[in-house]
């Protein structure tokens, strides 16, 4: 257990997969919100089969909801060696046996391929990242990364393998596919470990690629370097991506806020509008209380819907100015005013997240509804952190009023290490929440088997 917690801590701090990364960016992105009727009961998402997932599967590390379709990633699955699996629940049947995604056509993900670490859905198109994979899809993991697309709702058929970026194949530790986001027929893929030139050895400056007009096997557009210059080593440009229509938001959580200095993890976010992905972006305005300080990780997650952008800074101090204490902050930019002062999201109703609550480790916005995860919080909302985790909903665009606390739907409340809220996804009235640290039964000491929950009418 101690070793597992140390590994998880390392994951969360570095930001983007495992053994030095995380994934939040992609798994929380919402591209559109289907009109739907608010009906149904809160439900715990069923496991793929009895006794599955096992300890260390991290079922619920990533979740993505579109209408009544839910995808859940379990990047530690398949003999718990991090080959990874992903599952799809259709027609709102979240408590029934899901469809297990077909192994990629080149063969099943191998050890540490991390298949399912990132997810995105648009209508009947599902995108799955496998950021640890070897680009050939068959050799031992080199963490160059692959992305697969399942078209026309054919989740049990062989997927389309995303083309290697035009500058050459991602090299080891590029983590291509660590974040993904699709809107309409436009797909954005982050490779946060990449060297900005796209060919040299990884230095974690980061790259992002965009595939347009549904041409997923063609040469993508390489997203322009931020206007202040190329992200430097360890800027993690592309740690998270979110696209809505022709607007793309990219997080660079390791960056120095000035965009040119040595990485200090204060963080930066860039927005590309009107489909101009190869032009200089808009740099998101500094929060109203001042620029995030060292280790604020501003941009660790981003989520855009229409002209509303939400940005997490999970390392921040809640006051927004003092030294980082990992209490966490979320900021919202409305009406497309990405370069202006954002709205600071209200503290939860139980009081401000305490040190190490990591409020804003996950965000998802859909229309005027915002979901936020506080993954290391104590479920009571005010005691010292125990990593049981909390999630909150802000509705009707009222981001400055106390939020609705998302209820636990199990007989047993999340226990320390359950990480409830590590992934969140909003679509219309529906909310999905992942708790990848929990047990299969939802009780007892965390074993990282994982769980996920759906709230069909949260806050409505």
N, C-alpha and C positions, 0 to 999 in steps of 0.2 A: 504493500500500500504506500509506504513512504517513497519508494522509487517511482511509483506511478504518479504521485503528486508532484514530485520534483520534475518529472518529464512534462507534466501538464503545465506547471508554472513556466517552464522554459518556453513551451509553445505559446502561451498567452503573451509573454513579454516580448518575444522576438517578432511575432505576428505573421503566421501564414501557412502552416501545414503540419509538420512534425519534425523533430530533430532540428529545430531552428526556424520554424515558420508557423503561420496560422492560415485561416481561411475566411475569416468573417466577411470580407468584402463582398464576395459573390453571393453567398448563400442567403442574403437578406434582401436582394434586389427585387423590386416590384416594377413591372413595366406598364401595366394597365390594370383596370379594375372592372371586371364584367359586372353588369347589372344583375342583381340576384334578389331573391326573397330571403328574408332573415327567418330561418326556421331551424329547428334541431337542437340537440342537447350537447353539452360539453362531453368530450369523449377522449379516452386514452387510446392512442393509435395502436392497433394490434401489431404484435411482433410477426415477422415473416413466417415463422412456423414455431411449433411448440419447442421450447428450450433454445430458441434462436432469437436474438443474438446471445452470444456468450460474453463472459467478462472480457473487457478489452475491445469490444466491437465498436463502441462509441456510436451506437444507433441514435440518430437525432443530432449529430454534430452539425449537419446542414439540413435545413428544411426549406421548401419552396412551395407556395400555394398559388394556383391560378384558377379562379372559379371554384369548381368542386374537385379539381385535380390536385393531389398532394404528392410531392416527391420527398423522400427522406434518404439522406446519405448516411452510410455506416462505414466510414473510411478505414476502420480497423478490422473489418470483417474478413471472412474466408480464412479460417484457422487462426484468427486473431494475429495475423502477421502483417496486417496493414495492406493486403492486396486490395481490399475494399469492395463494397457492394452498394447498390442503390435500389430503391423500391418505389413503386408508383401505386397510389390508391386512386381509383377512378369512381365517378358517379357518386361521390360523397360517401363511399363505403369505407370509412376510416377504421372501423373495427372488424373488418374482414381481412382475409389473407390477401396480401398485395401481389402485384406483378413484380417479379425480380427481373431487373433489366438484363437483357442478353449480354453475355460476355462479348467484348469487342471482337470484331471479325478476325483479328490477328491472333486471337487466343485470349484466355482469361488473364486478367491483371495478375502480375507476379507479386512477390513479396515487396512491400513498401511502394506499390504503385499508387496508393491512396485514391483509388477509383471511388468517386462519390464525394470527394472533399468539397466540391463546389457544384451548385445546381442553379438552373434558371429555366423557366417555362414561358412560352408564348403560344397561346391557343393550343395546337396539337404538336408543338415542337418542344422537345426536351433536350437540354444541353447539360452534359456531365463532364466535369473536370477530373483528370487523373494526373495530378501535378507531380507525382513521384516517378511516373513511368519513364521508360526509355522510349525515345521517339520511334524506334522500330516496332514497339508494342510487344516484343517477345523476349528481349534480352533482360538481364538483371537491371534493376532500377539504377538510373543515373540521375534521376530528378530533373531531366530535361523537360518532361511533361507532354501530355496529350490531351486533346478535347474530343469528345464524341457527341454526335447529334442523332437523335431518334426523331424521324420525320413522320408526319401524318398519324401520330398516335400509335405507331408500330413499335411498342416498347419491347416486344419479344423478338424483334427482327435485328439483323446485324446493323449497327449504326454506321453513320458516315464519320470517317476519321478526318479531323480538321487538318487542312493543308499546313505544311511547315511554313513559317513566315518567310516572306520574299527575300529577306536578307540572309537566309541560310537557316539550317535547322537549329533550334535551341540546343545549346550545349549543356553539359552537366550542371545541375543546380540552377537552371533558369526557372524552374517551376512554372512552365507554361501551362495555364489552366488552373492556377491557384485561385483565380477569380474569373467568373463568367457572368455575362448579363445579356439577355436578348430582348429586343423590342421590335415588333413587326418582323421584317426580314433582315434586320441589322443585328449583328453579334459583336460584342466586345470581349476580348480575352486578355487577362493580365498575366504577366510573367515577371513577378516582382523581384526574382533573383537575377534577372538578366543584366548584362552589360548594355548600356544604352545603344551601343553600335550594333547590337544584335548578333555579333559574331564572336567577340572576344570572350575570354574566360569570365564567368559570373563574378560580378562585384556588387550585386544587389542595388545598383542604381535603379534598375527596373525598366520594363517596356510594356506597352499596351498595343494590341492590334485590333483592327475593326474590319469585319467582313460585311459587305453591303449587298443588297439586292438578292439575298439568299444564295450568294455564290460562296458557299462555305469551303469549297475545295480549290478556290482560286487564290491568287496572291492577295493578302490583305493590305489595308492601309496601315502604315505604322504611325501611331499617334504622335503628333508633334511634341518636342520637348517643351516644357513650360517656358513662358516668355522671358523669364529671368535667367535662362540658361539650362543646360542639361543637368538633370538630377545627378548629384555626386554619388560616390560609393555609399551604400547603406541608406539611400533615400527611400527605398521600397516603393518607388513609383509603380502603381498598378497592384498594390497590395489588395485593393478593392476597386471594383468598377461597378457603375450602375448606369444604364441607358434607358431613356424614355423618349420615344419619338426620335427626333434628330439631335437630342441633347445628351451628352455623355459627361459623367462626373468620375474623376479618378482621384483616389487617395494616395498620398505619399507619406505614410505615417512616420517614417524615420527621418524625414527631411528637417532641415533648419528652416524656420519660418521665412527667412529672407530669401530662400530659394537658391542661394549661392554658397553659403558657408558650409563647413564640415557638418555632417549629419549629427544632430543632437536629440532626435526623437521628439522635437516640439511638434512637427507635422505640418503638412500643407495639403490643400485640395485644389484641383484645377477643373474647370468646366469648359467643354467644347460645345458650341451652339451652332444651330443651322446646318448640322452635318459637316462642319468644317474641321474634320479631325486632324488634318495635316497643317492647320494654321495655329498661330499662337493662341493659347487658351485664356480664359478669365481666371485669375487667381481669386479663390473665395476670400471674402473680406475677413479680417481678423475679428474674433469675437468682441463684443462690446466692451468687455472689461480689459481688453488688451490682448496681445499676442500670446498664444499658448507658450508656456515655458518649457524648458528642457524636460523630456520624458512625459509630456502631456499626450503624445500620440494622437494629436488632432488629425482626423482622417483615417483612423484605424478601420472605420466602416463608413460607407456612404450609401444613401438610398435616395433615388429621385423618382418623382411621379408628377408628370405634367411640368409645371414651373415651380414645384416645391422640392427643395433639397434638404435632407437631414444628414448631419455629420456627427459622428461620435468622437469623443476624446476621452477614452476610458482611463487614461493615466492621470487626468487633470485633478486638481484640487477644486472642490465645488465652488469656491469663491472666484475661481477663474484667474487669480493673480498670484497666489502663494505657490510655494514649491509643490511639485507633484506629490500626491499621496494616494493616487489610484481610487479616489472616491468617484470621480468621473463626471462628465458633462456631455450634454447633447445640445447642438445648435441647429436652428431651422432657418433657411433662407426662403422667402416667399416671393411670389409674383415675378420670378425670374431675376430678382435683384441679387445676383450671386456675389457681386463685388461690394455690396453694402453691409452694414452692421446687421448680424443675424439676431434672431430671437433666441434667448437662452431658455431652454425648456425648464419648466417648473420642477422643483424638487418633489419627489413622491410624497403622498399624503402622510406617510408615517414619519416623515422627517427627512432631512438631507442624507443621501448615502454617506456612510462613514468611510474612513480610510479603508482602502482595499475592497470596496463594494464593486468597483468597476462598472458603474452605471454608464451605459453607452457602449458596452462591448458588442452589442448587437442593436441594429436599428432597421426598421422597415416602414416606409411610408407608402400609402395608397390613397389617392385623392386627398382628403383632409383628415385622414386617420394615421396616427403615428404609433408604432410599437417600439418599446425600448427594453432591452435586457440588462440586468445588473447581476452578472453571473456569479460573483463571489459573495453576494449579500447573504445575510442571515434572514431566514424567512420571516422573522418578526419585524424586519425592516428598520431596526434601530440598535440591535446588539452588535457586538464585534463580529466580523465576517467569519462565516463557516463554509462558504462555497455551496450552500444549498441553492441559492439563486432566486431571483425575483424577476417579474416582467410587468410592465405597465402599458396602458393604452391612453393616448390623448386623442380625443375625437372632436369633430366639427372645427378643426383648425385652431382649437383653443389650446395652444401649447404652453401658455403661461399660467394656466389654472391647474390645481391638483389633479393628477391623473387617476384613472381607474386601475386598481391593482388587479392583475390577472389571478383568478383563483386557482388553487390546486384542485384537480378533479378526482384524485385518488383518495382512498380511505386513509392513506398514510401521507402526511405532508412530506415534501422533499427533505432529505436529511443531508448533513454536511457532505460536500463533495458531489452532490447531484448535478450541479451546474444548470439548474432550470433557468432558461432564458439565454443560453449561449447562442442559440439560433432562434430568430423570430421571422415570420412572414405574414403580411397582411394582404388580403385580396377581398375587396368589397367589405362585407360585414365579417368575414371569416379571419381568424387568427390561428396560426400554427406556431407552437413553441417546442423547441427541442430541449431535452435534459440528458445529455450524453453520458453523464457520470453515474446515473442511477442504476439500480438493479432491475432485473426483469419484472420483479413483483412490485417494485416501488416502495419497498421497505428494507430495512437492514443497511449495513455498511456499504458504501459505494463500491462497486466493482467495475464501473465503466462499461457495463453492457449497454445501457442507454435506454431512452424512452422519448416519446413525442406525444403531444396533446393538440387537439383541435377544439376551438371555441367558435361555433358558427354564428353567434350573435353577440359577441363581446362588446359591451358598452351600448347596445342598441335595444 
